[in-house]
Amino acid sequence: MGLIAGEGRLPFVIAAGVRRSGLKVVCVGLAGSVELALAGEVDEFYTVPVARPGRWIDKLKKHGVSRAIIAGGIAKKRIFTPWRILWYLPDWRAARIWYWRLRKKNKQNETVLSALADELASGGIILEDSTKYCKEQLATEGPMTGSRPVFAKGLRRGKPGGAIAADIEFGWPIVKKMAEMDIGQAIAVKEREVIAVEAIEGTAEMIERAGRLCKAGGWTLLKAAKAGQDMRFDVPCVGPDTIRALAKNRGKCLVLEAGKTIIIDKEKTIEIANELGVTIVGR
């Protein structure tokens, strides 16, 4: 199984799941994003330029790979640096994606990634569901933490009550619409007011901003998948760092889309949430 790896912990989780299934892992790590420690968790490892998918294909095909999973983030902020043309110097496949497959189409994440998947397929590499080897890490419906300090006394059937419930009902259609428009996958809400919106900076920096803007605390973070989420890529993720950041910035509740959000190191993440008094709810 091939693994096209970006930044973060998710590629490690997927690599472990693939190896547990009895398959070898051939990894191409995207330069500037991948953690080099991943090399010790896979069978073959190469660092490849992010804008040269032809190189990815060559390295994977060298080991007889025909199926792959793409996982982990890309350091998107580097896209807007002065020397971006040197860092992202494209090969002919990248040029073909941009000027042929994406001709007359928008350049949003979902569209670009779909075009990338088509180009990889033309080179003999088929992208698979990125959750295939980590299904146990997906968010489930209802409360996932043991302690529910933000729930009202009138808690019924595992649903939060009071102000938090009102914030969830207010915020959920907004975050779903945002995800559909490919703006971001998360928002922060307090007293039915949106206090922060995720964009290119990512969830971690949005959490920091929400903490600065809502010093009273008690706010809710909602994170959702796109409508018709393509599970091959850009599946929303949270993990231990998300919980620690929420607690540090006085967030009290994390709402995730059940079955479509990966909780990296799920058992550990829930344990940390219980310790820090952060409630995790699957919607």
N, C-alpha and C positions, 0 to 999 in steps of 0.2 A: 504494500500500500504506500502510495506517495503522500507526503505531507508538505504542503506549501505553507511556511510558517512566518507569521508576523510577530508583533510584540505581545508581551503578556504571558500569563500562566496557561491559557487555554491550549496552546500547542502541546505543552507537557502532558496535560490531562488526556488529550486525544491520542498522543503517542503511546501512553501507558495502556489505554483501552485497546488500541490496535494490537499491541504486543500480547496482551492478555488473550486476545482472540486467536493467537498462534501465527499471526502474520509478521513479517519483517517490515520495518519502517525505513523508507528512503526519504530523507528530508532535504528540501531546498529552502534555506532560510533567507528572507528578504533583507538585504544589507541595510543597516541603519535602523532596523526595527527588531529583528529576531534577537533573542537572548542566546549568546553563544554556549551557555551551559546546556542548552538543548542537545548539543552534539553528543553528550554523554548518555542521553536517554533514547537514542535511535540507533539503527544499525548502520546507516550511511548518512553523512551530513555534508552539505555544500552551502556556501554563502553565494547568493546570486544577486545581480542588480535588479532593483524593483521594476524598472521599465523595460526589461529584456526577457519577455516570456519565452522567447526562443531558447534562451539558455536554460530556463526551468525545464522545458520539454526535453532538451538534450540530456540533461543530467538524470532525469527520471527514466527516460527510455534506455539509457545506458545500462540500467539495472532491471530492465524488463517490466517497468511499471506501466500499467494502462489505466489505473484508477487512482484518484488522489482526493484528498480533503484539503481545503484551504481554511486556515484558522489563524486568529490573532490580528491585532490592529496594524495599521500603517501609520507612521509618523506624519500625519497629513499636514501639519503646520510647516514642514519643510517645503511643501509645494509652493509656498509663497515667499521663499527666500531668494535673494538676488542671484544666487548661482544655481538655481533650480535646473536650468537647461543642461548643466554639466552633470548634476547628480542624477537626473532622470533621463539622460541621453538614451533615446529609444532605439530598439532594433526594428527590423522590418515588420515583425509581427505586431509590435506595439503601434507602429505607424498605421498598419492595416486596421487594427481595432479602432483607432481614433478617426482615421480619414475615410474608412470604408464601412465598417460595421456600425459606427456611430454617426455616419453621415445623415443629416436631417433628423437626428434624434437628440433628446436632451442628454446632458452629461452628468446626471445624478448618479449616486452610488449604485443603485439597483440596476440601472441601464448599463453602466460601465462594466459592472461585475458580470452581468449576463453576456455582454459582448466578449469579455475575457474568457468566460466558460466556453463559448462557442469557438473561440480561437484555439483554446487548449484542446478541445474535442477534434478540431481539424488536424491537430498534430498528434492525435492518438491518445490524449489524456482526458479521461472522463471524470468530471468533478462529482463527488457523492455528497449526500446529506452529512453536514458537519457534526451532527449529533449522533450519528450511527453508532459510534463506539463510546458514547458517554451518556446514554439515555438516563442512567441513574442520577445524573447531575441536573436534570431538568426541574424547574419549579413545578410544584403540585398545587392544586386548588385548595384554598383555605389557609388558615394560620399554620405556619411551619415552625414557629418558635414556641417554646413551652410557656414562657411568661408573656403576658399580654398587658403590660402596664398602661398602654395608651388606650385600651378598650374601655368603653363605658361600663358601668355596672349592669346595664341592661343588655349585655351581650347575648345574642340569640343565634343558634345554629352556626357557630363558628364565624360570625360576621362582626366586624368592629362596629362600635356604636358611637353616638355623640358627634363631636366635632371632627374626629378623624374620618368617620364614615361619610360625613358631609363633604370633606375634602376629597375623598376617593371618588365619590359619585360625581363631584364637580370636575375633577381633574382627568378622569379616565377618558371621556370622549375627546378631550383636548389633546392628550398625549397620543391617542390613536390617530387623530387627524394629522398631528405633526409627523408621526412616523410614516403615514401614508404619503405625505408631501416630501419625504426624505430630507427634512430639516434636521431632525435629531430623534432620539429615542426616549428622552427623559425630560421630566419637568419637576419642579418643586412647588408645593402648594401649602398655604397656611390660611385658614379661615376663608376658604373659597376665593383666594387670590393667588394668581401665579406669580411667584417671586423670582423664579429663575428658569431658563430654558436652555437645554443642551443644543450646541451647534458643533462647529468643527473642533472646539477645544476638548470635547469629550466629557464623560460623566464626572470624572474626578474633579476637574476644575470647576464644573458647574456646581458641585456640592460645596466647594470652598466659597464660591460666590454667594450661594444661598445662605451659608452661615454668616457671611458678612452683612447680608441684607436683612436677615431675620435673627437678630441677636437674642430675642426672647425665646427662640427655639420652639420645639414642638411641631415642626413642619414635617410634611410627608413627601417622600420621593416616589414618583410613579415612573415605571419603565416598561415600554411595550414594544412588541414586534409590529412590522408593517402588516397591512391587510394583504393576505395571500403571501405571507413571508416565504421567500425562497430559502429553504433550510440548508442550502449548499453554502451560503455565505452571509456575513453580517448579521448573524443571530445575536440578539442582545445578551450580554453577560454581566454578572456581578460576582463578587468574591469577597474574601476577608478584608481586603483593602477598602472595598466599598463600605462595609459595615463600620470599620474603624473611622473612616472619613465622616460618615454620617454621625457617629457618636461625638466625634471631636467638634463637629459643627452644629450640634444640638438638634439633629434630625431624629425623629422618634419612630417613624414607620416607613417601611420599604414595600411597595406594591409591585408585583411582577406578573407578567402574563404567563399563566400556567401552560406548560407543554411547549412553550416557545421561547423560554428564557433559560440560559444555562447558569447554574449556580456553581461556580468553580470551587472545587474542594467543598462540596455541599455540607457534609457533616461538620467540618471544621467551621465553616461560615456560620452555620446555625448556632453552633456552640458559642462562638464569639458574640453573636447577636444576643443570645440569652444573657451572657455575662455583662454586656454593655447596655442592656435595656432597650434594644432596638427590635421592634416587631417586624417580622417578615410575613407578608400575606400574598398568596397566589390568587390572582383574579381570573 
